[in-house]
Amino acid sequence: GGLSTSIDNINRKKTKASASSDPHWPLIKHMMCSNKTPNPNVWQTLFELARIELGLPDDRIAAHPSDLIAFDSFYKFNYGGLGYVSYQHYFYYLTIFKAGNDQIRHNLNDIFKSGGGYVEDRNAISDLFSSSAIQKTEPVDKVCVVTVVRDPIEHFLSAYNEIEYRKEEKKRGGQTTLLDETLPPYARHENGTIARFEQFVTDLIGGPRSAGMFDGYTKWGVQEITHVFSMTGILWGLKRLQGCPGKDVAPNLTSYLPSLTNLDTEFPKLLNETCSGLPPFESFKERIVHASQSDKFNFYSAAKQAWKHQGNVSRALCAIHALDYACFDDIPVPTLCQEVYSKPHFQHKVLHDMRIGKQMTLDPCGKGNFP
């Protein structure tokens, strides 16, 4: 992500409140993500609600067993982060793709070099917190854990653009990707079109297994599809360490930035106000711009236009991102998503399914990656 990111004010019809104005939202939000702890009972439910918003036939609403692991993976994925130990203070930045991650890590590494502490860079939260070189010997209150998020819809649109850009660049370079080989329905549409983006969302929500969306996504390597995964995966990663035998007790998320606006100064400010024991850090010294931001293939513009239509696909995106808005509730909920979350059938299904408890498809103490 860049220093300041917006999607041309498409998403700016929001209330100042941290959530929907519907009186039932606080209860639903609490049940979905109390104390920054995602409730896995809602994962399948949100995808099924998204299928309803897409207008899929009744016989395609209930999740097929072959899709359940994909749904779990959407909400479980994390990619670790950076750890820093100095003067008995422990600092962690948790990675979220398409939320300024490359820029943050690059600038953090620069200041860490001047601090004389130990830096650890791991690709899974479980590995980051269990590293022998950065083991915690101090109380949890001396550990500072931060991240940066952004509006979940903006995140998805940006991630879609990144996936498509990488795929197209590889194709033009004579390489093939797994998505080329499986050729999901969305890939049959012309590049940079609204129809292609809307089919991508439909494939992801309506049948990730049958559409080949997750082919090749394994615990041994990160495929491009993970860029669109929920930002709540980092919270699940922390929770898994707290609740599983044989694991170190991990702290909760200390604080987070809810936006990429003025990231070059707001992120250092967050650290200076929240975390002790870090080297001086006033602003980013270097800006990193992803090649995909040029949008030379029109993927990003098409995705923004599709969202602006506020149709079935947009409402379905609201449904699968309800957990993100619940967990990161400093982010205002878009008006359209408020409308989705206030629908009686949405509220009834969420409350019903969470009370009866949907059976999880993976061991909650496992890796959480698609096999």
C-alpha positions, 0 to 999 in steps of 0.5 A: 500500500501507499502512504495515503490510500483512498478509492476515490471516495467511493466508500466515503458515505459512512456514518461517524459511528463505529458501526451500523446505526441498527440497534442490533449491531452491537450485540451481533458485533459482540457475538462475532468478535468480543475483545478482538477475538473472532468467533469461528462459528460465524465463518461459514454463516457469513459466506452463506449469507453472501451467497443469498446476497448474490442471488444464488439458487436455494440449493447453492446457499448451504456450504458444500463440504468441499468449500468449508476449508476454504471458508476457514482459510479465508478467516484464518490466514496470517503471514507473521510479522516483525519482532524486535527485542531491546532493553527487555521490551518486546515489540511485534508488527503483524503483517497484513497484505495490502495494508502498507505492509511492505512500506512498514516493514522496510522502514521498521527494519531501518530504525531497528538497525539503529537500535541495537536490538534483535530483529526477527522476521517470520511468516507465521504468527506461531513461528514469530512468537515461538522463535527461540531468539525472541522468547518472551521472559517479561510479563505480557504488559511489556509486550507491544503488538500492533498492526495496520488495517484499512476499510475491508472493502477497500482492502479487498478491491486493492487485493483483487487488483494485486492478484490480477496484476501479478497474474497478467505480468506472469502471463506476459512474461511467458509464465503460467500460474495455477489460476491460468491452469484451472481457468476459473469462470472469472478468468474467461472474461476480458481483462479489466472489466466489471464483469470479470471482477463480479465473476471473481467475487461470485467464484470466491463466494459461490464455489471456491473449490469447484471454481478452482479458486484455491488450487495450489494454496497450501501451507508450504507457499503463499499463493496470490489468492491470500491477498483478498483474505480477511484481515481478522486472520491475525487476531485468530493467529493470536487467539490460537496461541493463547488457547492451545496446549504447548504454545507460549502465551501470546499477548492481545493486539495492543493497538492498530491503525484503522486507515492508511491515511498519512501512514508515513507519520501516523504509524510512527506516532502510534508506536511512539504513543503505544510502545516503549523501548523502540529507537526514535521514529518520527516518519518514514524515510522511504516510500514504496509504491507497488507496480500494481498501483499504476493500474495499467490493465484497468483491474482496479478501476473496474473493481471500484466501479463494480463496488460503486454500483452497490449491487448484489456483488457489493452486498455479498462483499459486505456480508463476508466482511462483517467480521472485519467490521466487527473486530476492527470497529474503529473503521466506520461501516459503509452505508450499504453494509449497514443496510445488509447487516440490518436485514432481519434474515441476516441478523437471525441467521448470525444469531441462530448459527452462533448460538448452535455453534457451527462445527469447524472443519479444521483443528483450531490449534492447527496451522489453519492453512488450506491443505 
